Amino acid sequence: MFELLRNCERALVRTASWMRVSGALFLNICGHVGFASTLEAREESDWMARYFFMHGIVPGDDRRLYFQRDVPLQRAGPAQRSSRTTWQRSSRITCSRSVRIVSTMRAQWIVTWSIALCLALPGARAAPAVSDADRTQVYQEFRALFDAHRYQEALPVAEHLVSMTEAQYGADNRALVNPLTNLGTTHYRLKDYSSAEKDYQRSVTILEATAGNGDRQLLQPLHGLGAAYYAAGQYEDAATSLKRAIDLSRNLDGLFNVEQLAILDPLIASYVALDLTAEAEKEHQYALRVAEDAYGKTNVRMLRPLDSYARWLERVGRYTTARLLHVRALSIAEQVGGRNTTLAVDALQGIARTYRLEFVNGAEDTSSSGPQQDPFAGGEVNLETVNGQRLNPDGERALRLALFALEKAQPADHQRRGDALVELGDWYTSGGALGKGVDAYREAWKEFGLAGVTPPLAAPRMLAYRPPPSAATRSHLDAENAEEHFVAMRFTVTREGRTDKLETVGSDASDATQRAVASALKRARYSPRFENGEPADTPGVTFRERILVKAKPPRN
């Protein structure tokens, strides 16, 4: 905008300092053929001075000839004309960003700026009316880039498509819903969740205003909005949007339509993040029923729903039930792919994981009545034996079968092999075989390096910990009749996966409770942090335990 400059010479000096020796500067300046004049708004009709070149100067055609020292002037040639053409084409592609900025301005301002832009771009003409054929062509360009995962390149095309649709139909027409949803999905893939949220929300708002709450087109933007909320950590908003999408899907396509599975995954994850156990359990069971009705109970597409539900059961301590689902998945995988198929790897790892978690945390209570048995009762317990038993060897055997299947697979899947070796390391470390655990982790580190991914061994992970009886996870006290306290500890996780140098860094619990938490942490097991392929001590690890104590009765 050199028209706005009063000191052109100084501007060229600074510009020259930013340029390479071989660089060139392209200037496009609005000017008068013979005379220079200031732009001052004296009356309403002086719109150029009022809105575009406020307090600027219309330079004479020969102004540039007076400043030749720092950026010498060359005659206009094909290169400059080509640059100008490229600039005009680029400005049309990216103009949707400008439209979003000025969309809140008065209509007259938008017209004024459009006229000024035509004057500022030599050779520019008024844009022709947008047609469906034009938008289809731009959409195909967007789709090709998006399907090729070239999201950064697809973004300006998606924005341009929104701008074209607004120009053709207006800012509140439902024809904008699909372009806005595509733009939101592109922002989502680029991890720009805030922009994605705005795009999806605008789609939802348009549909609510033009079609009501039962329109089928609401499904995709509601799903996208919920996923964006979840990715941004706004779990309550995510659950609200996704539940609305699920209800609409079931109303439109039936209670067991298979399309709802894609919406159920982030909805369940939102419930889990909100600690809504009953809701998460209900939707997990529903998802499994939907998949069974859609695919058949022995179809290979049942592997993912079975694994998802089994992992949830592991999370809530129902290890036997989870293992039964993993065994069912293993049977399906071997029926489809034969023995030693990589389809069975997740199920085999799941079987081993349920044995390990059951060993560490205690067996699932399968009784239908009576209070749940405390698996930690009985005072001090050696980690190598729980309830008089050692780790079930079937778990290690399952991991060995998974590794054997991955070794045979071609091409080699180094990441999955690394994951299986981490599971094997966790198995040995939880059972007290720390040396074997470290050896397995070393091999896993190498596999992750070959896969080119960040290993999960970059930080310690807690594998085994038995909280004291007063911990919220073990206490039999009713939360309504209990007071909650806490104990915060800091310690070092050694290269062998043990805890050392424990200290209390904060607590409102009794001294006896603090000692109980420290004693429990001394017996905990961690997978150690690895650095350059070797285990390393990790100081400064923190842990916070919630404590429940019986509430004191109120005084009279």
N, C-alpha and C positions, 0 to 999 in steps of 0.2 A: 504494500500500500504506500508507494513512494509519493502518491499525490498528497498525503497528509504531512509530509516532511517539510519543515522550513529550512533545515540545514542539510541539503542533499550531499554536499561534499563530505561532511563528517560521517554520514551514513555509509557512503561508499568506501571511506577509509576503513571503517569497522568491518564492513562486509568483505573487503579484500583480505583482511587479516584472518578470516575464517576459511578462505578458499585455498585449494591446492594451487601449485604453480601453474599446472596445466588446466585449472578449472575454468568454467565459464559461467556467467550470470545471465539469466533470461529475465528481462523486465517487461511487463505489460502495463503501460501507464495511460490512463485517460488524459488527453490533453487537447489543446486548441491548435488549429493549424497555424496561427500567427501570433497570438497574444497570450500572456499569462495573466491570471486574475485570481483573487481570493474568493473562496466560497463562504459567504455569509448569508444566513437565513434572515431575510428582511420581510418576507411575507409568506403566507401559507403555501403559495404555489412554488416556493423555492425548496422543493422536496429533496433535491440532490444534496443541498447544503444541510438541510435539516436532519436527514436520516442516513445519508451514505458517506459524504465527505465533510463531516462537521468540522468547521474551522480549517479546512484543507485549502489546497491551492490547485487550480487548473493550470498546469505548466504549458508554456509555449512549446511548439514542436522542436525548437532548437535548444531547449534547456539542457539536454543531456550533453550537448557539444561543449559546454563550458567546464565540464568536470571529466577530464581525460587522464589525469595523472595516475590514479590507483586502479581503475577498471576501464581500460581504453575501449572505446566504442567500435564495434565491427558492423559492417553492413548486414542487413537482414538477408538471410539466405535459406536454402532448403532445410538446414538443420534447425533453425529457429522456428520456421513454419511447422516442422514436424513436432518440435517440442510443444508448440502451442496447441496443435491438434491432440497430442497425447494428454496434455493438461485438461483440455475440454472434455475428452472422453472419461478421464479419471474423475473429474468433478461431477459428471452425471452419475457415475457409479456410487460415489460416496455422498451424494447430496441428501440421502435419507437421514444421515446423522444430523445434518443441518436442519432438516425439516422437523426432527424431533425436538430440537432446541427452540425453534421459532414457532412451534405449534401452539404455544400459549399466547402469541402475539395477536394483535388485531389483524383481521383479514387484509385491511388496507396496507399494513406494514409488509405483509408477505408479498403482496403485489408490487409494492415499491421496491423491495429488495430484488425481486425477480427482474424488474425492468433494469435496475442498476447492474445486475449480473450480466444481462444481455449487452449493456453498454461496455462493461469492463472486459468482456471476452470478444476480441476482434473476430468477425466472421460468424459470431454466434447468431442463431435464429431462434425464434419462439419454438418451444418444444411442441411437437405434434401431439394430438390426443392419444392417450394410451389405449391400446386395444387388448383384447384377450389373447390374440396371437403374440403380441409383444411380451405379455406376462408369461405366457407358456414357454417362450424361448428362454427367458431369464430363469424360470423355474427349472428347466432342463439343465441349464448351466449350473445352477445351485445344486441340483440333485447329483450331478456327476461328481462335483467336488466333495459333497457331503459323503456319498457312498464310498469315495476313495479315501475317507478319513482326513481330508485336507480342510479341516474345520476353520483354520485361520483364513484361508483363501475363500472359503464359502461364506464367511461372515458378511463382508461388504455386499456380496451378491444377494444374500438374504435380506439385508437392510434395504437394498435397492428395490427388491420385489415388494416389500412393505410400502415403500414410498410410491411405487407405481400404482399399487392397489388403492392407496389413499387418493392419489390423483384421479383415478378412474371412478371410484365409487364413494369417496368421502371417508372421514376419519372414524365413523361409527357404524359402518356397514359390516354385515356378517361375512362379506367376502374377504375381510381382513383376518378372519380367525385362523385359517390354515397358514398364511404367510407369517403371522405373528407366532403361531405355535412352532413353525419351522425355525424361526429366528430364536425363540426361546430354547429349543433343543440344541441349536448350534452354540448358544451361550453356555448351556449346561455342559456340553462336551468339552468346552474350553475352560470349565470350572469357574465361570463367571456366574455364580449362583444368584447374585443380587439382580443382575440384568435379566437372567432367565426368569426369575420370579416376576419381574415387572411385565415381561412379554406375555407370560402365561396368564397373569392376573388380568391384563387388558383383554385377552381373548375371552376369558370367563365373563368379564363385565359386559362386553359387547353382546355375548350370547344371552346373558340374563336379561338384558334390556330389549333384545329383539325376538327372543324365542322362549324365554321362561327357563325353569329349572329342569325340565325333562327332555331337553334336546340331546340327541345322540352326539352331536359335535362337541358337547361339553366333556366327554370322556377323556379325550387326549390332553386338552389343556389342564383339566383337574389332576390327571395322573402326573403330568409334568410339573405342575405347581407343587404337588405333594412331594415329589422326588427332589425338587430344588430346596424346599423347606428342610427336608431330612438331611440333605448334603450340607446345608448351612447350620445344622444343629438345632433347628427350630422344630422340635419333635411334636409338640402339641399342635402347632399349625399343620404339620405334615399329616398327622393322624386325622385331623378334621377334614382336610381336602381329600385324602385317600379314601376315607370311609364314605364320603359323599360319592366319590367315583365308583366305589364298590357297590353301593346301594343302587346307583343309577344303572350300572352294568347288569345287576341281577334283575332289576325291574324291566329292562329293555330286552335282555337276551336269555333270561331264565336263571334259576338259582345255581345251576351247575355248569354254566357256560365256561369254556376253557380260556377265553380271552381274559378273564378276571385274574388269572394266575400272575400275570405281569404286575398287576396293581397290588395283589396280596403280599408280594415279597417286601416292598418298602413299607406297607402298612404294618406287617408283623414286626419288622425291624423297629418301627416307631414305637409300637407297644412295648417291645423289649427295652428300648432306651428309657421309656417312661415308667418301667417296672410294673406294667399292667399285665401281670402274669395270667390272670384268667382270660383276658381278651386275646392275648397272644396264643394261648393254648387252644382256644376256640377256633381262631382263624387258621392255625396250623392243621388242625383236624379237618377243617373245611377244605383247605387246599389239597390235602391228601385225597379226600373224597372226590373232589372235582377232577383231579388227575386220573384217578382210578376209573371214573365214569367216562372220561374222554379218551384215554389211551388203552385201558384194560390193565388188570392187575399185574400181568407179567410182561408188559411192554417195556422196552429199554428206556423209554422216556420217563418211566417211574423212578429211575435212579436218583434224579435230582430232588424231587419232592420227598422221597424216603430219607435221603441224606439230610435235608433241611430239617425235617421233623425230628429225626434222631438226634441231631445236634442240639435242638431245643430241649429235648428230654434229658440230655447230658447236662445241660445248663441248670436244670431244676433238680438234678440228683436222681433221676429215674433211669439208672444205668442198665438194669436188666431189660426194661422195656425198650430202651434205645438199642441195645445189642440185638434184640430180636428183629428190629427194623433193618439194622445193618446186615444181619444174616439173610433176611429176605432180599435185600439189594444184591448181596453176593450171589444168591441163587439165580436171580434174573441175569446178572452180568455173565455168569458162566454158561447159562443156557444160550445166550446170544453170541458170546465171543469165545466160548470154550475155556478150558483151564489156562491159567497164566495169562489171561487177558488183562490189558490195562483198564478195561471197564470196571474191574473188580478192585482197583487200588483204593479208592475212597472207602468202599465198604470194609476192606481188610484193615485199613488204618482206623476206621471207626470201631471195629470190634476190639482192636488192641487198646484204643483210648478208653473205652468203657471199662475194660478190666483194670486199667491203671487208675482211673478215677474212682472206681469202686474200692480198690485197694487203699487209696489215699483217704477217701472221705467216708467210707463205710457203705455197706450194701443197702439197696433200696428196700424199703418196707413195703411188702406186697400184701400185708394183711388188710382186710376190709374194715376192721373195727379196732378200737383201742388206740391208745396214744402211740405215736411213732417212737420206735426205739432209738435211743441216743447211741450212734455208732462209736462215739468217742468215750463212752463211760468206761471206768476202770482205771483211771489215773494215768501214770506214765506208760506210754506204748512205744515200742521200738518201731521205727519206720519200716524196717525190713520185714516185720510180721504184723498183720492186722487181724484181730479176731482169731489168732492162732494160725493164720495162713500166710503164705508168701504170695508174691505175684503169680497169677495163673499163667503157666507156660504157653497156653493157647494164644495169649496176646503177642508174645514175642514171635511165635510161629507165624501168626498172621502178618506181622511186619516183614518178616523174612520173605514170605510169599509175595507181598507187594513189591519189595525191592527186586526180587527175581523177575517179576513180570516187567518192571521198568527197565531192567538191564537188557532184556530180550527185545524190547521195542526199538524200532528204527523208523525215523531218526530219533536219537536219544533226547529225552525230555529232561534236561538237567534240573529245571526248577522243581518238577514233581519228585524227582529222585532226592533233591535236597530236602523237600518237605517230609518225605518218608524217613530220611536219615535223622531229621530233627525229632520226629516221633520216636524213633528208636533210642536216640539220646535221652529223651524225656523218660522213656521206659526204664532205662538202666539207672538214671539219676534218681528217679522216684523210689526205686528198689534198693538204693544204697550202693550200687555198683558204679561209683563216681568215675573211676578210671575208664571203664567201658563207655560211659556216657560222654565223656570228653572226646574219646576217639571217634564216636559217631558224629559228634558236632563238628569235629575237624573235617571229616569227609563231607558233611553237609555244606560247610563253608566253601569247599572247593567246587562243589556242584553249583552253588549259587553264583560263584565267580564265573563259571563257564556259561551260565545262563544270562549273565549281565544284569542281575537284579540285586537290590539291596537285601541282604540276608536278615531274617528275623532274629539273628543272634547278636545284633548290634547293641542290645540292652538286656539286662537280666530279666528273666520271667519266673514268677512264682509257680512251682509245680506241686509242692506238698506243704500244707500248713494246717494244723489242728488248733482251732481257736480255743480259748479257755471257756469253761462252762457258762460264764456270765456274758459271753459275746452275744450280740443280737442274733447271729445266725444259729446259735445253739440254745439260747435261753428259752425256757418254757413259759416265761412270764407273758401275760397279755400286755400288748403295747399300751393299751389304755390305762392299765394299772401299774405302769412302770415308768421310771425316770431314765432318760437316755444320757449317758456320759461318753467320754472318748479317751483314748490313749493314742498319742502320736509318737512313733519311734523313728529313729534314724540309725542306720547301720551300714556295714560293708558286706557286699556279697563277694565271697572269695572266688578264686579261679576254680575251686573244686565244687562251687555251688552251695557252700555253707554260709551261715551268717556270722558276723564277727563285729566286735566293737559297738555293741548296742547301747543306745542312750535314749532317754525319754526327752522329747523336745516340746511336749505340750500335753496336758491332761487335766481333767477336772474329776477324775476318778480317785478312789482310795489308793494308798500305797500298795496294799495287798493286791489289788486289781492290776496295778501297773507291773508288779513283779510277775503276775500270772501271764500277762501278755508278753513280757520279755522272755519268760521261760518257753512259751509256745513258739516264739520266733526263733529261739536258739535251735529248736528242733526242725525248723522249716528247711525245705530244699528248693533251690533255684537252679535254672539253667544259667550258667555263667555268661557274662559278656565276652564276646570274641573280638580281638583286634589283630588285624593282619594274619588271620588264620589261627591264632592261638588264644587260649582263655586268659582273661585278665581280671584282677581285682577291680571291683566297682564301689568306691566309697560314696557316701551321701545318699544311699537309697532310703526312701521314706515309706512308712506304712501307718495307716490309721485304722484303729479297731473301734467299732461301736459297741458300747457296753450297756446292758439293761440291768437295773437294780429295782427292787420292789419300792414302789412309791410310799412315802410316809403318809399315814392318815392325817387328814386336816385337823388342826387343833380346834377345840370348842371355843 
